[in-house]
Amino acid sequence: MIYVKATKHLTGVTIQGDLDDFNDLVSAIYRMTGTSEEVGDLYEGVKNRLLGLCYDIRHAYMGDREIVLKDNVLGSNIKEEFGTHECNQNIYHSVNILYPEVIFLALAVPDMFVYSKGYYGKRNQYNQEYKMINSYSNYFKDKALLSLLSSSIYQSLEEVIGSDEFNKLYSLNNKENPDYVDYVTLYIDQCNLDLIKTQIAQRKDKLIDITRNFIKKNKEYKNIEKRIKAYAHKHQISIDQIEDVNIEYPEVIEW
């Protein structure tokens, strides 16, 4: 099972899971984001951010991130029965992700489920037997896994900001019913940097503001969106092909 908890300084979250948990999640992300490289996908920005998370998770179970040893809960009688006396700890892989990144994904990924359903039930035209390569049963599994990830992110956020504030954000989300089609994800980078620069004591309030602005687009987002979309139209490129050279992350992040 995937576990999500806030880091010590509220810079982000730690996502933990065993090898099977992370393998299943990576497979779900790949299938849900599709295999098409067509520029201009309605959820291209959301998918790119989700694939960014996928990259970190893959490197976690490849040994490039941290591992955590946790005591298992097997009783001595069960260990005796199955001959697992030496099995006292379970290995969990661990990766840290900035809070605005995961909050955005928790909000935006469920919004693309219906759109991504079109990737399932497809047959491989290059396979002589025309076997199914991505069945609809995978869709229900992948949707459940990504929904579980979103709910775990929400739970970690609620633990930080409190139930009252979380319920206000939940009500706002229901009221606004936002969509994340053609979302300018450079704004997420701005939120990441703003949170890193915010004093630790003020990060709780900052996370509330960031979440609120993901749900209901603020003036700052609209200005960035206007600028990026105008540039994309002028140069006939996708908004997700544009990079902001002014965005620079610190080499070391205090989690």
N, C-alpha and C positions, 0 to 999 in steps of 0.2 A: 504494500500500500504506500502511496506517495504521501509524504509529510511536508508541510510548509509552515515555517515559523519565522517571525521577524528576527533580524539580526540585532546584535547588542545595541548599536547606535541608530537603529531604525533607518539605515541607509537602503536596506533591501530585505529580501527574504532568503532563507536557506531552504532549498528543496532537497529532500532526502528520499531515497528509495533503494531497494535492492536491485540486482542486475536485471531480474525479470521485469520489475516495475518500470525501470528506465527503458529497457528494450521495447516493451509494449507501448510506452508513451511515444518513443521515437517513431515506431511504425505507424501509430495513429496519426501523428503530425504529418508524416510523409503522405499518407493516403488522403488525409483531409485537405491538404494543400494542393493535391493533384500533381501531375507530371508535365503539364503544359508550360512552356516557356513563353507563351504569347504575352507580349507587352500590352498593358492596358487592362488587365484583369481588374474587375470591380473591387476585389479585396486584395489587390497586390500588396498594398502596404501592410495590412494585417498579417498576411501570409509570410511576408519577409521577416516581420518581427517574431512570428511564431517559429519560423525556421532558424532564427537567431537563437532562440531558447533551445531549440532542438540541437543546435551545434554545441552549446555548452553542456547539455545533458549527455550527448554522445561522448564528449571528451571526459566527462565525469566518470562514466563506466569504463572508459579506456585507460583510466588511471592518471589522467592529467589534472584532476581536481582532488578534493579531499575525500577520505573515507572515514566513516564513524563506526566504531564497534559498540554494539549494544547487547546487553545480557538478554539471552532468550528466556522464555517463560516455561520451558519444559520442566516438568517435575522429575524427580529422581526415578520414580517408578516408570515413567514413560521412557526416559533415557535407558533404563534397564531393559525394557521390553524391546526397544529398537536398536540397542547396542550403540548408543550415541553418547557415551559417557564424557568424551572429550569435547563434545559440541556445546560449549558454554556461551558463545557469543555469535551474533549475526553481523554480517558485514553490510553496511549501508553506504552507498555512494552519495556524495554531497556536492552541491553547487550553489553559489550565491548569485542572485540576480537583483538588479536595482528595482526598488519598489514601484516607481512609475511604469516600468516595463511590464511587470506582472499585473498591476492593476488594469492597465490598458488591455492586456490580453484577456483577463477575466471578463471584462465588459464586451470586448469586440469579437472574440472567437465564437461565442454562441450565436452572434448575429449572422455569421456566415455559414452556419450549419446547412440551412436549406439550399443555399447556393452551391455548397461543396457536395451536396448529395448527388449532383450530376456527375461526379467523378466515379461513382460506384455503379456496379452492374454493367460495366463495360467489358466487351470482348476484345481480345488481342487480334487485330486483323492480320498480323504477321504469323500467327500460330495456325498451323494447318487444321488443327482440331477445334479452333475457335473456343478455347477454354476461357472461363471467367477468370479475370486477373484481379478483380477487386469487387467482391460480392457485396450485396446489400447487407448481409449479416455483419460484415466488417464495419459498415456505416454505423450500425447501432452500438457496436463495441467501441468504436473510436469516439463517437459522440459522448458515450458514457464516461470514457476515460478523461476526455478533455473537460467535460462538465464537472467531474470530480476534482480535477486540477483547479478549475475556476472557483469551486466552492471552498477548497482548501485555502486559496489565496484570500477569499472573502473572510474566512474565519480568522486568518492571521491579522487581517486589517482590523476586524472588529475588536480583537484583543488589544490592539494598539490604541484605537481611537474611542473605544467604548461602544456599548450597544445603542445608546441614545443617538449618537452621531451617525453610526452605521445605518440605523433605521431611517434617519432623515435622508441619507444618500440613496437608500433603497427606494424610498417613496419618490424621490426626485427622478430616479431612473425609470420608474413605472410611469410617472407623469410625462416625462420628455420622450420616452421610447426612442432613444437615439439610434441612428444607423451609422455604420463606419465604412460606407462605400466611398471610395476615392479619398480616404482620410489621409491628410498630409502628416506622415509620421515623423517628420523632422521636429514637429512640436514635442514629441515624446523625448527627444534628445534634450530639448530645452528644459523640460520638466526634470529630467535626470540630473542635469547640471545644477538646476535651482535647488533641488533637494540636497545635493552634495554640499552646496555652499551654505545651506541653512544650519543655524546652530542646533545642536542635538535637542536642546530643551524645547525648541520651536518646531520640531519635525512632525509632531503629532498634528498640529494645526495645518502644517504645510501639506501633509498627506490628504487631509480633508479637502483642502482647496484644489489640489491636483485632481483628485477623484471627481469632485464637483465639475471641474472644467473639462474633464473627459466626457462627462455625461451631457453637460450643457456648454456648448462652445462659447468661450469668452472672447473678448475683443482681441487679445493677444493672438489667439489661434486664428481668428478670422483674418487678421492682418498678414500672418504668415501664409495662410491658405491663398489669399488673394495674390500675394507676391509670387509664390511658387507656381500657381496655376497659370498666371500670366506669362511667366518665363517658359513654362512647359509648352504653352500654346504658341508662343513666338518661335520657339526652336523645334516645334513638332516632335516633342519627346514626352515620355511618361513622367508624371510627377515623382515617381519613385526612382527615376534615373538621376534626379538632381541631388547633389550633395552640398552641404553648407560648410565651406572651408573654415568658418569661424567656430565651429563646434569642435572642441578639444577636451577630451576626458583626461583627468589626472592619471598619472602612471600608477599610483598607489591609492586605493580606496579604503578608507577606514570603515569597515562594516559594522 
